[in-house]
Amino acid sequence: MSSKNAAPDLGALFQNACAEGLLSPNSLQALNVVDIGAQIQAGLGVRVDDVAASEVLLVTLMPDDSGSIRFAGNAQAVRDGHNLVLDALAASKQRDGILAHTRYLNGNVLFPYTPLSGAVRMDSRNYNPDQGTPLYDQALVLLATVLAKTQEFAENGVPARTVTLLITDGDDQHSRAKPSSVAAVVKDMQRAENHIVAGMGISDGSTDFHRVFRSLGIRDEWILVPGNTAGEIRRAFQVFSQSAVKAGQGGQGFSKLALGGFATN
């Protein structure tokens, strides 16, 4: 028997999810990449034994930290938008059953899964976008982290639902993973009916973000494409936060929300 403080066995979690029909063999193969194990572990955070809730909502954010965010003057808008989501979740009635996790697009973990009281706000010290856009590689890491945490809770008798937001202001650069690998994982998550995966493409004037996110298996109703202004970016985060809060209400509302797309009221 593993000790309470032992890191979860990722291979076993994913194999069990596959055996239960939650992951396809294609997805299992995509996630069984030796060099992403440490990255996944870095996001898992709080132990299941330390969570008192009888069911949980995992809210996972991947803000873009590529240099183009800074060059476009949007760094503060992304910080504000991320923090707005945390504030909305913290103000919801379901806040005690919500765990959040933020990992930047280039892999730096701002904070692993934690109760909202432990979530770290983005500021100019911990977010200085100046890197590239490994969208496919890091989407795979992020979604693997979501799945591992969901499976970890399930194996301890705690149902988990998830809402995940991938954020980028450009197309992929330099990934080794293929979009089809990400799409296989996303489609398995959608089929399980306890996950929502969304994409936000901050307009750069040329990238077709609907095409980018569709290639990752994300449905049109879960794609936001704000214009390249602070107000539009904050508004898009607000739309996401409304949906995340609604997802926290659980029950049949989650499945309706998952099928219907972003909540706008």
Long-range contacts (C-beta under 8 A, 24 or more apart in sequence): 4-47, 4-49, 5-47, 7-41, 7-44, 8-41, 8-44, 8-148, 8-152, 10-37, 10-40, 10-41, 10-144, 10-148, 13-147, 13-148, 13-151, 13-152, 13-155, 14-144, 14-147, 14-148, 14-151, 16-151, 16-155, 17-147, 17-151, 22-151, 22-188, 22-192, 23-147, 23-185, 23-188, 24-184, 24-188, 26-181, 26-184, 27-184, 27-185, 27-188, 30-140, 30-177, 30-181, 30-182, 30-184, 30-185, 31-140, 31-144, 31-147, 31-185, 33-140, 36-140, 36-141, 36-144, 39-107, 39-141, 39-145, 40-141, 40-144, 40-145, 40-148, 42-109, 42-112, 43-101, 43-103, 43-109, 43-112, 43-113, 43-141, 43-142, 43-145, 43-149, 44-112, 44-113, 44-145, 44-148, 44-149, 44-152, 45-99, 45-101, 45-111, 45-112, 45-113, 45-114, 45-149, 46-99, 46-112, 46-113, 46-114, 46-115, 46-118, 48-152, 48-153, 48-156, 48-158, 49-156, 51-99, 51-115, 51-153, 51-158, 52-96, 53-96, 53-97, 53-158, 54-97, 54-158, 55-97, 55-158, 55-159, 55-160, 55-161, 55-250, 56-97, 56-98, 56-99, 56-153, 56-158, 56-159, 56-160, 56-161, 57-94, 57-97, 57-98, 57-99, 57-160, 57-161, 57-162, 57-163, 57-244, 57-247, 57-248, 57-250, 58-98, 58-99, 58-100, 58-101, 58-113, 58-146, 58-149, 58-150, 58-160, 58-161, 58-162, 58-163, 59-85, 59-89, 59-98, 59-99, 59-100, 59-101, 59-162, 59-163, 59-164, 59-244, 60-100, 60-101, 60-102, 60-103, 60-142, 60-145, 60-146, 60-162, 60-163, 60-164, 60-165, 61-85, 61-100, 61-101, 61-102, 61-103, 61-164, 61-165, 61-167, 62-102, 62-103, 62-104, 62-105, 62-138, 62-139, 62-142, 62-164, 62-165, 62-166, 62-167, 63-102, 63-104, 63-105, 63-122, 63-127, 63-167, 64-104, 64-105, 64-129, 64-133, 64-167, 64-168, 64-169, 64-170, 64-202, 65-104, 65-105, 65-106, 65-108, 65-127, 65-128, 65-129, 65-130, 65-131, 66-105, 66-106, 66-129, 66-130, 66-131, 66-132, 66-133, 66-168, 66-169, 66-170, 67-129, 67-130, 67-131, 67-132, 68-129, 68-133, 68-169, 68-170, 68-204, 69-129, 69-169, 69-202, 70-128, 70-129, 70-130, 72-169, 72-202, 72-204, 72-228, 73-230, 74-169, 74-202, 74-228, 74-230, 74-233, 75-124, 75-127, 75-128, 75-129, 76-230, 77-229, 77-230, 77-233, 77-234, 78-122, 78-127, 78-129, 78-167, 78-202, 78-233, 79-121, 79-122, 79-123, 79-124, 79-127, 80-230, 80-234, 80-237, 81-233, 81-234, 81-236, 81-237, 81-238, 82-121, 82-122, 82-237, 83-121, 83-122, 84-234, 84-237, 84-238, 84-241, 85-237, 85-240, 85-241, 85-244, 86-116, 86-119, 86-121, 87-241, 88-238, 88-241, 88-242, 88-244, 88-245, 89-116, 89-241, 89-244, 89-245, 89-248, 90-116, 90-119, 92-245, 92-248, 94-245, 94-248, 94-249, 94-250, 95-248, 97-248, 98-248, 99-149, 101-145, 101-149, 103-138, 103-141, 103-142, 103-145, 105-131, 105-133, 105-134, 105-135, 105-138, 105-167, 105-168, 106-131, 106-132, 106-134, 106-138, 107-134, 107-138, 107-141, 113-149, 132-173, 132-174, 133-168, 133-170, 133-171, 133-172, 133-173, 133-174, 134-172, 134-173, 134-174, 134-175, 135-166, 135-168, 135-171, 135-172, 135-173, 135-175, 135-212, 136-172, 136-175, 136-176, 136-177, 136-178, 136-179, 136-181, 136-182, 136-216, 137-175, 137-176, 137-177, 138-175, 139-166, 139-177, 139-182, 139-216, 140-177, 140-181, 140-182, 140-185, 142-166, 143-182, 143-185, 143-186, 143-189, 143-197, 144-185, 146-189, 146-195, 147-185, 147-189, 150-194, 150-195, 159-194, 160-194, 161-194, 161-195, 161-247, 161-250, 161-254, 162-189, 162-194, 162-195, 162-196, 163-195, 163-196, 163-198, 163-243, 163-244, 163-247, 164-195, 164-196, 164-197, 164-198, 165-198, 165-199, 165-200, 165-240, 166-197, 166-198, 166-199, 166-200, 166-213, 166-216, 166-218, 167-199, 167-200, 167-202, 168-199, 168-200, 168-201, 168-202, 168-209, 168-212, 169-201, 169-202, 169-203, 169-204, 169-207, 169-228, 170-204, 170-207, 171-207, 171-212, 172-212, 179-215, 179-216, 180-215, 182-216, 182-217, 183-215, 183-216, 183-217, 184-217, 185-217, 186-216, 186-217, 186-218, 187-217, 190-217, 190-219, 190-258, 193-255, 193-258, 194-254, 195-258, 196-222, 196-243, 196-247, 196-257, 196-258, 197-222, 198-222, 198-223, 198-224, 198-240, 198-243, 198-262, 199-223, 199-224, 200-224, 200-225, 200-226, 200-236, 200-237, 200-240, 201-225, 202-226, 202-228, 202-233, 202-236, 203-227, 203-228, 204-228, 219-261, 220-261, 221-260, 221-261, 221-262, 222-261, 222-262, 224-262, 239-263, 239-264
